[in-house]
Amino acid sequence: MPTTVILGAGIIGLSTAYYLSTSSSPTDHTIHIVDSSPALFASASGKAAGFLAADWFAASSASLGRLSFDLHKQLAEEHGGREKWGYSPSVSYSLESTKGVEKGEDWLSAGASRASVVSQGREGTSGPVWLTHTGKLRQISQGDTTAQVDPLRLCEFLLAQCKSRGVQLHHPANATKILTTDSALTGIQITHSPTQETLDLACDSLVLACGAWTTLAYRTLFPSSSRAPHISSLAGHSVVLKSAKWSGTPEEEANGCHAVFTTHPSGFSPEIFSRVGGDIWLGGLNDSSLSLPELATGVKIDRDSIKTLVDVGKWLCGDEVEVLREGLCHRPVTKTGVPFVGKIDEQNLGEGIKGRVFVASGHGPWGISLSLGTGKVVSELVVGKETSADISLLGRL
């Protein structure tokens, strides 16, 4: 019986397990998920905005982006996504001028607005009811190409589905070394954090989907590897707000959710999203100097950053906004802005190791949007099927 071990119980790892378990029964494929964090969804998978787009991607990711957007819609239609994880079409706007870059994957590292990758737009629209800022708005998407989810609730749904299909979760636990027979990968040894007890898991295929911790996990398991995926971290603070103008009533949500992208006079590019249920997510304040903690639960929120975001929330939505939650998450990024999704060549594993090792990480600000598509194509790679999206440019070391 084939056995797949997935490192990382975030939205990419769960999406992979979901589609892998969909295509096989518990009796013909064993699937393990291993996650080191004491609390699941403690980083981007649980604290990101949850904005989805169909066609806001450069050529390298365009096929995956379209597939993933369609899968998000399909999943919501089949499982009541609006009620279970707040899936909703979303209309997007650019407010005033936005710091622009050429369309591509590098707008995040350039400190630009996400809206800068969208060329078309329509000025003079009224915008969302919760936006009190009186600047000029440009509508840049309709609800048929952008949407919104609550990523935490989506992750909880995916995890429940995976468990119901026999997927085994090991948490909190670390993958400490690979097991081989005649240089061939045969298993993974994991250590459960509370007890320090070790467990050997059989493994035919290994998937590393550890977000910003992917390179660390790869180096731990393959210390003599000549080349490793270079996934680094970009930290970002966020707040979830409550506004009297967006309370989550059916009347307010009848026309879907909204996204607004702008550039603040202080120099960064805020992003603000209304979500089903009456909350408003605000972020865009990133800090590349914040180091990656050993565990996702080890982040330390900077009070000045939160104050800046709350002030921006009042600037955009009025002084009556209330802070519901504060967040700091580390998003996995690559130097080029292009995610890594693909199989590692055996010659790069080191020490003559032979085995099926896959990496799915580096999605940056698009992790939620690209999650289901990534999980789908990685599951197809694992079972040897042709992928549903063109990922030929996404697996280069």
N, C-alpha and C positions, 0 to 999 in steps of 0.2 A: 504494500500500500504506500503510495507516495506521501511524503510529509513535507509540509512547508512551514518554516519558522519566519514570522514577521516581527522585526524589532521596531517597536513604536506603536502605541495604541492611540495616536492622534488621528486626525481625519483621513490622512493618506493611508496609514496602515489599516485602519478600519474599513476604508473603501476597498482596499485590496482584498482583505479577508471576506468582505461582503460579496464581491463578485466572484471570488474564487469558490466560496461556499455555495453560491447560486448555481455555478456550473457543474458542481459535483455533490454527491451525497456524503454524509459523515462516514459511510461504510467504505468509500473508495478513495478518500483523501483526508488525511489528518492535517489540521491547521492549528498552529500555536501562535499566540500574540504575546510578546514579552515587552513590558514597559517598566522603566526604572523609577518613575516618579511616584512618591507616596500618594499623591492625589492625581487622578486622571484629568485630562483636559485643562491642566494648570497653565498652559502657555497659549500659543496662537490658536490652536484648535478650539479652545473654549472661550477665548477672549477677543478674537478678531471681529471685524464688523459683520462679515457674512454677505458681502456684496458679490453678485454674480454677473458676469458679462459673457456675451456670445462672440463678440468680434472686436475686442479691444486689445488684441494681441499682435505681436510681430509675426512674420512668416514662420519662424521656427516653432511657435506654439499655437498657431492659428487653428490647425486641424484638431489638436487636443482641446483647445478652448471651446470650439463649436460642439464637439462630442460631449464634453462635460456639461455644458449648458443644457443640452438636450436631455442628458441623463438626469440632471437635477429636476427638470420639468416632469419627466416621465416618472421618477421616483415619487414626487409630490402627488401626481395624479393617481398613482396606484395605491398610495399608503396614507392619504389624507395629510399631506405635508403642511398645508396651511394651519391646521389645528395642532399638529404634533411638533413641528419645528419652525412655524412662522413663515413658510414659503409664500412669496407674493411677487407679482410683477412690480417693477420699480421704474419710475421715470427719473432721469438724471439731468442735472443742470450744472452749468459752470457759472459762478457768480463773479461779476466784475472781471478783471484781467487775471489770467493764470500764467505762472511762469512756465514757459513751454520748452519742449525738446522735440526733436524729430520723432516720428512714430517708431516705437521700438520697445525694448524691455528695460531701458536704463533710466527711466524717469524717476524711479525711487531714489537711486544713488545720487541723482542730480538735484534732489531736493525739489523736484517739480510736482505739479498737480497731475493726478491720474487723468484728469480731463484733457490734458495736453496731447494725448494720443488719439483723440477723436477729432477728426477734421471738420465734419459737418455740424451744423447747429442752426437753431432758429431762435432769434431774439424776440423780446417783447412778451414772453409768456408770464403768467401770473405766479407760478411756482407753488410750493407747498404751503399749507396754511400755517405751519409752525415757524416759518421763516419770517422774522421781523426786519431783517436787514433790508434796506431799500435800494441796494445797488442793482446794476443791470444784470439780468439773467439771460442765459442762453441755453435753451433746451438742447441736449446733446444725445438723448436716447429716448425711445419709446419703451413701453413695458414689454414689447416682444423681443427685445435684445438685452435687457438688463433685468435683474431680479434680486430678491433679498431673502436671506434666511437667518435664523438664530443658530450659529454654528455649534454652540454647546448642546442644544436640544437635538440637532441633527446627529451629532456624535453619539449621544445617548441612545437615539433610535438605532443607529447602525450597530452599536455594541450589543443591544438587546437582540437584534436580528441575528447577529453572528453567534451569540451564545445559544440561541434557539436552534441553530443548525449544527451545534456540536463543536464550534470553535472554542479552543481552550485558552483562557487568559491567565498569564502568570504576572502577578503585580502585587507589590513592587519587587522587581527582580532585575538583575543585570546579566547580560550575556558576557561571560568572562573569557571563554576560549572556544575555538573550533575543535572538533574531534575528527580525526582522519584515519583511514585505513589505506595503506599504500599510497599516501599523498592525496587520496580522494576524500572530499568532504562527506562525512557520514553523520555528523551530529553537532550540536551546540551545547556547551555546558553553561548553565545559568546558576546564579547565586541569589537566593531569596534574601532580601535586605534585612528583614527583622531578625531572622534566625541564623543567617549565614550558612544555611544548609544548601548544598549543591544538588542539581538535578541534571541529568544528561537527557537531552531531547534528540531523537532521531531527526535527521534533516537531509532531504534531497535537494531542496531549494531554499535559499536564504534571501529574504527581502529586508533591506535596511531602509526604513522610513522613519527615521528618528528626528526629523526636523533639523533644528540648528545643532543637534548633538550627533548628526550622522557621521561626520568625519571622525569624531572622537570614538564612536563605536566601531567604525571601520578600522581605525588604527589599532584599537585594542585587539580585535580579532585577527587582523592581518598585519602584524607589526613589521614584517619584512617586505611588505608590498612596495614595489618600485613607484607606483603611481596610485594616488587615492583621489576620490572625488573631493574637490575643495569646496566645502559648504561652510560658510561663516554665518555670523549672527548680526542682525540689525534689530536693536531694541526699540520698542515704541510704546509710549504711554497712551492710555485711552480713558474715557469716562463714559458711563451710561447715564443719560439724563432723563428727567421727567419734565414735560411741559404741559401746562393747562390747555394748550392749543393742539395737543396730540395725546389724547387719553385712551386711544384704542377702541373707540366706539365703531360699530359697523358703518355708520354714516361717514366717519372720517376715513376709514380704510376702504371704502367702496371703490375708490379710484387707484388703489394700490399704494405702495410705499414710495418714498422719494430719496434721492441722493443729491447732495450739493457739494461741489468741489470749488475751492477758492484759494486765494493766496492772502495771508494775513500781513498787515503792515510790519509785524515783527520779523517776517522773513521766512516763515514756514508755510506749508500748504495743508490747511485743515481739510478733513473729509468728514461729512456728517450724514448720517443715514437714519431715517425713521424705519421702525420695524413693527411688525404685527404684534399687538399686545400693548402698545402705548409707550414704548421706550425709544430713546434716540441715542445712537452711538456716535461719539465724536473722537477722532484721533488724527493722526498725521504728524504728531510731534515725535520725531525719531532721534535716536542718539547712538551713533556708531561707537562711541567711547565706552559704553557700558559692557563690561565683560560678561561672558556666558557663565552662569552659575553651574555647579555640578549637577543640580537637579532643577527641574522647572519650578518647584516650589520655593527655591532659594532666592527669588528675585526680591529686590528692595525698591519699593516705589519712591520716587523723588517728589517731595511735596511741592517744590517750585514748579515742576512740570505739570502736576495736577492743577495747581492754581492757574497756570497759563491756559490750560485747556478749559477750565471753568469760566475764565474771563472771556475766552473766545466763544464759548457757548452762550454767554450773555450777550456778546456782540452780535451773534447771529440770530438768537432766539428770544432775546429779552431777559430782563433781570429776574424773572420769576422762576427760572429753571432750577430744578432740584437734582442733586447728585445722588444717584442710586447705587452705583458701583464704580470702583476705580480699578484700573488694570495696567500691567506692564508685561509684555510678552516679547519673546525673542523669535523673530522670523528668520527662517533659513534662506540665505541669499547666496548667489554665485557672483563671480567677478563680472560676468557678461550680462547678468540678469536673466539668463536662460536656465530653466530648471534642468536637473539631471534626472532622466527617466530612461532606464535601460539596463542591459546586462553588462557586468564587468568582464572584460576579456581575461581568461584564465592566466595569461602571461603576466598580468598585473597583480595577481593575488600574492605572489612571492613564494619562495621555498618550493617551487614546483607543484603547488597546490592545484588540484583539479576540482572544479565544482561549479554549480549553478548559483551565482551570486548576483542579485539585482539591487539597484539603488533607485529610490524615488524620493527626491528631496530638492531643496533649492528653489521652491516656488515663490519665495518672496511674499509680496502682498496679494498674490493670486492663489494661495494655498486652498482656500475654501472653494473658490470658483473652479479650480482645476482638479479638485479632489476626486470626484466620482469618475471623471475621464481617466485620471491617472490610475486609480484603482482598477478600472476596467482593463486598460491596456497591460498593466503589470500582471494581472491575473491571466491574461491571454499569453503573455510571454512565458509565464510559469508552466502552463499546460501545453505550450507549443503551438498555439493558434496564431493566425494572422491577426495583427492588431487592428482595432476599429478606427484608429487614428494614425496619421503619419507622424512618427516620433523619431525619424531618422536623424534629425539635428539635435536631439535632446539627450543623447547618451555618449557624449564625447568628453573624455578626460582632458 
